[in-house]
Amino acid sequence: MDSALLLTIVMRFCHIAAISTLLGGTLFARIAAGAFTDGVAARWRPVAITAVAVAFLSGIYTLLNKAYTPPGYHMWFGIKFLLALHVFAVSVLITRNGVPVEKRHRLLGGSAITSLVIVAISAYLRWMR
């Protein structure tokens, strides 16, 4: 197997795993976990920061190594990227100490909705190829 192909596969896996971690963690924290206290936030922080970094780097790698981009691809990618920045920011902000539980709950709700929109846009971009 070619090393470039292997790297592309690994980066795609890392991207999907990181996004799944953020989306799954957000949905679980918003729907099932109950109170997102400072203790929970402290345990979630390293996971969230790692997932954000991996998602960002693997996403940029994937974009830069895309051979063909059909018309309209960059527009939808830009929208997806801006929405992802929102999810990344919320993922880091909710882990800060002193954020009220009610505010975390509200931020998690918005981030969950944004994450699901990103998944829908990603499906459309994959279909466009």
C-alpha angles and dihedrals in degrees: 000000000000114000092228091055091047091051091049091052092047092049092049090050091049091049094050092044093050094047091045089052093051095043095043093045092048094049093045093048092047100043111024113016100067116205114028096209130181090265093055090044091053091054092045095048100080091044093049095046092048092047091048092050094046093046092049096047096043091046092053090047091051093048094048093049097047108122099201131025117188122216111288094021096111092049092055091041090054091051090048091048093051091049089048090054087057091052091046092051094048091046090058098037095054090058094061118109118253098029108138115247091237091055091048089050091052093045091049091053093053092044092050092052091046091049092054090050088052091053090052092050090047091054090051092048091050090051091050096061 
